[in-house]
Amino acid sequence: MKISTHIAKFTKPLYLESGRILEPWQIIYETYGELNEDKSNVILITHALSGSHHAAGFYEGDRKPGWWDALIGDGKAIDTTKYFVIATNVIGSCFGSTGPMSPIYPGSNERYRLKFPVITIKDMVKAQKILLDSLGIKNLLAVVGGSMGGMQALRLAVDYPGFAKYVIPIATTYQTKPYVIAINKAMMEAVRADSEFKNGNYDPDIIKEKGLKGLAAARMIGYLNYISPATFEKKFGREYVKTDGMFELFGRFQVESYLEYNGANFPKWFDPLSYIYLLKAISLFDISRGFNSLDDAFSQIKDNLYLISFSGDTLFFPQEMRDIKKYMDKVGGKCQYYEIDSDYGHDSFLVEVDKFDFLISDILKGELDARF
């Protein structure tokens, strides 16, 4: 599989939903496979909260491949011998696209930090569309994304009707519910409460070296909703860490050790401010903003919409995607809904690819169109 990494730089202002602008700005993206002559084989991959443009394959020295490697590659469901795949890192993130730790001006030592504007899912998609336009890509074969990536896929379908032949949002919602907004608030406040966060004026190199307990705690909160109670039970039960005393106050169950490990590692590779900004973007997501109603928003979609949810998702519940299907049916849209039987939790879209990859393969081949 051919993998290429690029940075697209733009000097034309990016006008944001908030009324503010980014100027200049950039997007880092990765491509897999070969673009065909008429540019009709392009698939856009959109990532979740802590994802990046590195969706598949290995970098030199990597122990793990890109985050959706099980789905993308030669001979896989998103077959890079057939399709040209583009995976972007959203603006606001911390892997090379313009974000809160970017310099305010090229060559400047001053970073945006808390001066960075609030970014929305709509802004992310607008930036991606500008990137695709700059590459001469007039249409997509498909856009595929899970969780926050699913929000982007749905937003693209509403804002740019007819641009993608197949739109495949996975494990997502059309409107972030109060329950998730509350979770996001708890995570944001955990970061802000850490004195080493310094109101956003931390040294990122020190954070990567020494960590940030507030960000670690936020990540632990997140895991409580990415993995279901059933999976916690199966993986850990009530097993205790063998080297810890049962009656030590801070002695740990295996599940506590797991959360501590993943929480402590997170600040080594993800930026605290980006985490806060992206959580805010998720909380703000509402597909109907800018329209008179949800009916009005969904009536904009002209593409083939395929919804994939997981029965055990305890973050974006299956009912939320069933509601999308109801809205699409109401406005006469082309929509199919698939619910995957799984008790893993929200992260099923990352770890149980074998339960839905065949669906994506069939969609891309055009073998499910007849079911509309």
C-alpha positions as CSV (number, residue, x, y, z in Angstrom):
1,M,0.0,0.0,0.0
2,K,1.4,3.4,-1.0
3,I,1.3,5.9,1.9
4,S,2.1,9.6,1.4
5,T,1.9,12.4,4.0
6,H,1.3,16.0,2.9
7,I,0.7,19.4,4.5
8,A,-1.6,21.8,2.6
9,K,-1.0,25.4,3.4
10,F,-3.6,28.1,2.7
11,T,-3.2,31.9,2.9
12,K,-6.8,32.7,2.0
13,P,-8.8,33.2,5.3
14,L,-10.9,30.4,6.6
15,Y,-14.1,32.0,7.8
16,L,-15.4,30.1,10.8
17,E,-19.0,29.5,12.1
18,S,-18.2,31.8,15.1
19,G,-17.5,34.8,12.8
20,R,-13.8,34.6,13.4
21,I,-11.1,33.6,10.9
22,L,-8.0,31.6,10.6
23,E,-5.3,33.1,8.4
24,P,-3.0,31.5,7.4
25,W,-3.9,27.9,8.2
26,Q,-3.0,24.4,7.2
27,I,-4.2,20.8,7.1
28,I,-2.0,17.7,7.3
29,Y,-3.3,14.7,5.5
30,E,-2.3,11.2,4.5
31,T,-3.2,9.4,1.2
32,Y,-3.3,5.7,0.4
33,G,-3.5,4.0,-3.0
34,E,-3.6,5.7,-6.4
35,L,-5.9,8.4,-7.8
36,N,-7.5,7.2,-11.0
37,E,-7.6,9.2,-14.2
38,D,-11.1,10.8,-13.7
39,K,-10.6,11.1,-9.9
40,S,-13.7,9.0,-9.3
41,N,-12.3,6.7,-6.7
42,V,-11.7,9.1,-3.8
43,I,-12.7,8.1,-0.3
44,L,-12.4,10.6,2.6
45,I,-11.8,9.3,6.1
46,T,-12.7,11.5,9.0
47,H,-11.4,10.8,12.5
48,A,-12.7,10.8,16.0
49,L,-11.7,12.9,19.0
50,S,-8.2,11.7,19.6
51,G,-7.6,10.4,16.0
52,S,-5.3,11.8,13.4
53,H,-4.5,11.7,9.7
54,H,-2.5,8.4,10.2
55,A,-5.4,6.1,9.7
56,A,-3.6,3.1,8.2
57,G,-0.2,1.5,7.6
58,F,3.0,1.8,9.6
59,Y,5.4,4.7,9.9
60,E,9.1,3.6,10.3
61,G,9.6,2.4,13.9
62,D,5.9,2.1,14.6
63,R,4.8,-0.7,16.9
64,K,1.2,-0.1,16.0
65,P,-0.4,0.8,12.6
66,G,-2.8,3.7,11.9
67,W,-6.0,3.7,14.0
68,W,-8.3,2.1,11.3
69,D,-5.7,-0.2,9.7
70,A,-8.1,-3.1,10.0
71,L,-10.5,-1.3,7.6
72,I,-8.1,0.4,5.2
73,G,-5.5,-1.3,3.0
74,D,-4.7,-3.5,0.1
75,G,-7.5,-6.1,-0.1
76,K,-9.4,-4.8,2.9
77,A,-12.9,-3.4,2.9
78,I,-11.6,0.0,1.9
79,D,-9.3,-1.5,-0.7
80,T,-6.4,0.7,-1.5
81,T,-5.7,-1.3,-4.7
82,K,-9.1,0.2,-6.0
83,Y,-9.6,3.4,-4.1
84,F,-7.6,6.6,-3.4
85,V,-8.1,7.3,0.3
86,I,-7.5,10.6,2.0
87,A,-7.4,10.9,5.8
88,T,-7.1,14.4,7.2
89,N,-6.3,15.7,10.6
90,V,-9.0,18.2,11.6
91,I,-8.2,21.8,12.4
92,G,-8.0,22.2,16.1
93,S,-6.2,19.0,16.6
94,C,-2.5,18.6,17.5
95,F,-0.9,16.4,14.8
96,G,0.0,19.1,12.2
97,S,-3.2,20.9,11.3
98,T,-3.7,24.4,12.6
99,G,-4.7,24.2,16.2
100,P,-4.4,26.0,19.6
101,M,-0.6,25.3,19.9
102,S,0.1,26.6,16.4
103,P,2.1,29.8,16.0
104,I,-0.2,32.8,15.5
105,Y,1.9,33.9,12.5
106,P,4.4,31.9,10.5
107,G,7.8,32.0,12.2
108,S,6.3,33.5,15.4
109,N,7.2,32.2,18.8
110,E,3.8,33.2,20.1
111,R,1.2,30.4,20.0
112,Y,-2.6,30.8,19.8
113,R,-3.3,28.9,23.1
114,L,-6.6,30.2,24.5
115,K,-6.7,32.9,21.8
116,F,-7.5,30.2,19.3
117,P,-11.1,30.5,18.1
118,V,-13.7,27.9,19.0
119,I,-13.9,25.4,16.2
120,T,-17.1,23.5,15.1
121,I,-17.7,20.3,13.1
122,K,-18.9,22.6,10.3
123,D,-15.6,24.4,10.3
124,M,-13.7,21.1,10.2
125,V,-15.7,20.0,7.2
126,K,-15.4,23.4,5.4
127,A,-11.6,23.1,5.7
128,Q,-11.6,19.6,4.3
129,K,-13.8,20.7,1.4
130,I,-11.3,23.5,0.6
131,L,-8.5,21.0,0.7
132,L,-10.3,18.7,-1.7
133,D,-11.1,21.6,-4.0
134,S,-7.4,22.5,-4.0
135,L,-6.6,18.9,-5.1
136,G,-9.0,19.1,-8.0
137,I,-11.4,16.6,-6.4
138,K,-14.9,17.6,-7.5
139,N,-16.7,14.6,-6.0
140,L,-16.1,11.8,-3.5
141,L,-17.0,8.2,-4.0
142,A,-17.5,8.1,-0.2
143,V,-16.9,9.7,3.2
144,V,-16.5,7.3,6.1
145,G,-16.1,8.2,9.8
146,G,-16.9,7.1,13.3
147,S,-17.9,9.1,16.4
148,M,-16.7,12.7,15.8
149,G,-15.8,11.5,12.4
150,G,-19.4,10.4,11.8
151,M,-20.5,13.9,12.7
152,Q,-18.2,15.2,10.0
153,A,-19.5,12.8,7.5
154,L,-23.1,13.8,8.3
155,R,-22.2,17.5,8.2
156,L,-20.6,17.1,4.8
157,A,-23.8,15.5,3.4
158,V,-25.9,18.4,4.7
159,D,-23.6,21.2,3.7
160,Y,-22.4,19.9,0.4
161,P,-25.3,17.8,-1.0
162,G,-24.3,15.6,-3.9
163,F,-20.6,15.9,-3.2
164,A,-20.2,12.3,-2.0
165,K,-22.0,9.3,-3.6
166,Y,-22.0,7.3,-0.3
167,V,-22.0,8.8,3.2
168,I,-21.2,6.4,6.0
169,P,-21.5,7.8,9.5
170,I,-20.7,5.2,12.2
171,A,-21.4,5.3,16.0
172,T,-22.5,8.9,16.0
173,T,-25.4,11.3,16.5
174,Y,-27.1,14.2,14.7
175,Q,-27.2,16.4,17.8
176,T,-25.0,16.0,20.9
177,K,-27.2,15.1,23.9
178,P,-27.0,16.7,27.4
179,Y,-25.5,13.4,28.8
180,V,-22.5,13.7,26.5
181,I,-22.2,17.4,27.0
182,A,-22.0,16.7,30.7
183,I,-19.3,14.1,30.2
184,N,-17.3,16.5,28.0
185,K,-17.7,19.3,30.7
186,A,-16.2,16.9,33.4
187,M,-13.3,16.1,31.2
188,M,-12.6,19.8,30.3
189,E,-12.8,20.8,34.0
190,A,-10.4,18.0,35.0
191,V,-7.8,19.5,32.6
192,R,-8.4,23.1,33.7
193,A,-8.2,22.2,37.4
194,D,-4.6,20.9,37.1
195,S,-2.3,23.7,38.3
196,E,0.3,22.6,35.7
197,F,-2.2,23.5,33.0
198,K,-1.4,27.1,33.8
199,N,-4.5,28.4,32.1
200,G,-3.2,27.1,28.8
201,N,0.3,28.6,29.3
202,Y,2.1,25.3,29.8
203,D,5.3,24.1,28.1
204,P,4.2,21.3,25.7
205,D,7.6,19.6,25.9
206,I,7.3,19.4,29.7
207,I,3.8,18.0,29.4
208,K,5.0,15.3,27.0
209,E,7.9,14.4,29.3
210,K,6.2,14.6,32.7
211,G,2.5,14.3,31.9
212,L,-0.5,16.2,33.1
213,K,-2.6,14.6,35.8
214,G,-5.7,16.6,34.8
215,L,-5.5,15.3,31.2
216,A,-4.9,11.8,32.5
217,A,-8.0,12.0,34.7
218,A,-10.0,13.4,31.8
219,R,-9.0,10.4,29.6
220,M,-10.0,8.0,32.4
221,I,-13.4,9.7,32.5
222,G,-13.7,9.2,28.7
223,Y,-12.9,5.5,29.0
224,L,-15.9,5.0,31.2
225,N,-18.0,5.9,28.2
226,Y,-15.9,4.4,25.4
227,I,-16.1,0.9,26.8
228,S,-19.3,-0.6,28.1
229,P,-19.9,-2.0,31.6
230,A,-20.2,-5.5,30.0
231,T,-16.7,-5.2,28.6
232,F,-15.2,-3.9,31.8
233,E,-16.8,-7.0,33.5
234,K,-15.4,-9.4,30.9
235,K,-11.9,-7.9,30.7
236,F,-11.3,-7.2,34.4
237,G,-14.0,-8.5,36.7
238,R,-13.0,-7.8,40.3
239,E,-9.4,-8.9,39.9
240,Y,-6.9,-7.0,42.1
241,V,-3.4,-6.0,41.2
242,K,-1.3,-8.8,42.7
243,T,1.5,-6.5,44.0
244,D,-0.9,-4.2,45.8
245,G,-2.2,-4.8,49.3
246,M,-6.0,-5.4,49.5
247,F,-6.3,-2.9,52.4
248,E,-3.9,-0.3,51.1
249,L,-6.0,2.9,50.5
250,F,-4.6,3.3,47.0
251,G,-4.2,-0.4,46.3
252,R,-5.8,-1.0,42.9
253,F,-8.2,-3.3,41.1
254,Q,-7.0,-4.4,37.6
255,V,-9.6,-2.0,36.1
256,E,-8.1,0.9,38.0
257,S,-4.6,0.0,36.9
258,Y,-5.8,-0.1,33.3
259,L,-7.3,3.3,33.5
260,E,-4.2,4.7,35.2
261,Y,-2.0,3.3,32.5
262,N,-4.0,4.7,29.6
263,G,-4.6,8.0,31.4
264,A,-0.9,8.5,32.2
265,N,0.2,7.8,28.6
266,F,-2.3,10.1,26.9
267,P,-0.5,13.4,27.6
268,K,2.6,12.0,26.0
269,W,0.9,12.1,22.6
270,F,-2.1,14.4,22.8
271,D,-2.2,18.1,23.6
272,P,-4.4,19.4,26.5
273,L,-5.7,22.4,24.7
274,S,-6.6,20.5,21.6
275,Y,-8.5,18.1,23.8
276,I,-10.5,20.9,25.3
277,Y,-11.2,22.5,21.9
278,L,-12.3,19.3,20.3
279,L,-14.6,18.4,23.2
280,K,-16.2,21.8,22.8
281,A,-16.7,21.1,19.1
282,I,-18.4,17.8,19.9
283,S,-20.7,19.4,22.5
284,L,-21.7,22.2,20.1
285,F,-22.6,19.7,17.3
286,D,-26.2,20.1,16.1
287,I,-26.9,19.2,12.4
288,S,-29.9,21.6,12.4
289,R,-28.0,24.8,13.4
290,G,-28.3,27.2,10.5
291,F,-31.6,25.6,9.4
292,N,-35.2,26.1,10.4
293,S,-35.6,22.6,11.8
294,L,-34.1,19.1,11.8
295,D,-36.5,18.3,8.9
296,D,-35.0,21.2,6.9
297,A,-31.5,20.0,7.6
298,F,-32.0,16.4,6.6
299,S,-33.9,17.4,3.5
300,Q,-30.6,18.8,2.2
301,I,-29.0,15.4,1.9
302,K,-29.1,14.1,-1.6
303,D,-26.5,11.3,-1.2
304,N,-26.9,7.7,-0.3
305,L,-26.8,7.7,3.5
306,Y,-25.7,4.5,5.3
307,L,-25.9,4.5,9.1
308,I,-24.0,2.0,11.2
309,S,-24.6,1.8,15.0
310,F,-23.7,-0.7,17.8
311,S,-26.2,-2.1,20.2
312,G,-23.9,-1.7,23.2
313,D,-22.8,1.9,22.5
314,T,-23.3,3.9,25.7
315,L,-22.0,7.2,24.4
316,F,-24.0,7.7,21.2
317,F,-26.9,5.4,21.7
318,P,-28.3,3.4,18.8
319,Q,-31.7,5.3,19.2
320,E,-29.9,8.5,18.1
321,M,-29.0,6.9,14.7
322,R,-32.5,5.3,14.4
323,D,-33.8,8.9,14.8
324,I,-31.7,10.0,11.8
325,K,-33.3,7.2,9.8
326,K,-36.7,8.4,10.8
327,Y,-35.9,12.0,9.8
328,M,-34.6,10.8,6.4
329,D,-37.7,8.7,5.8
330,K,-39.8,11.6,6.7
331,V,-38.2,13.9,4.1
332,G,-37.9,11.2,1.5
333,G,-34.1,10.8,1.7
334,K,-32.1,7.7,0.7
335,C,-31.1,6.1,3.9
336,Q,-30.3,2.6,5.3
337,Y,-29.7,1.8,9.0
338,Y,-27.7,-1.1,10.3
339,E,-27.3,-2.0,13.9
340,I,-24.4,-4.2,14.8
341,D,-24.9,-6.6,17.7
342,S,-22.1,-5.8,20.1
343,D,-21.6,-5.3,23.8
344,Y,-18.1,-3.8,23.6
345,G,-19.2,-0.1,23.8
346,H,-18.7,3.0,21.8
347,D,-15.2,2.0,20.7
348,S,-16.6,-0.9,18.7
349,F,-16.1,1.1,15.6
350,L,-12.4,0.9,16.2
351,V,-11.9,-2.6,17.7
352,E,-14.7,-4.7,16.1
353,V,-14.1,-3.8,12.5
354,D,-14.8,-7.4,11.4
355,K,-18.4,-7.0,12.4
356,F,-19.1,-4.3,9.8
357,D,-16.3,-4.1,7.3
358,F,-18.3,-6.3,4.9
359,L,-21.1,-3.7,4.9
360,I,-18.7,-1.0,3.9
361,S,-17.2,-3.2,1.2
362,D,-20.6,-3.9,-0.3
363,I,-21.6,-0.2,-0.1
364,L,-18.5,0.9,-2.0
365,K,-19.2,-1.7,-4.7
366,G,-22.7,-0.3,-5.1
367,E,-24.2,-3.7,-4.0
368,L,-26.6,-2.2,-1.4
369,D,-28.1,0.6,-3.5
370,A,-31.0,-1.7,-4.5
371,R,-32.2,-1.8,-0.9
372,F,-33.3,1.8,-0.8
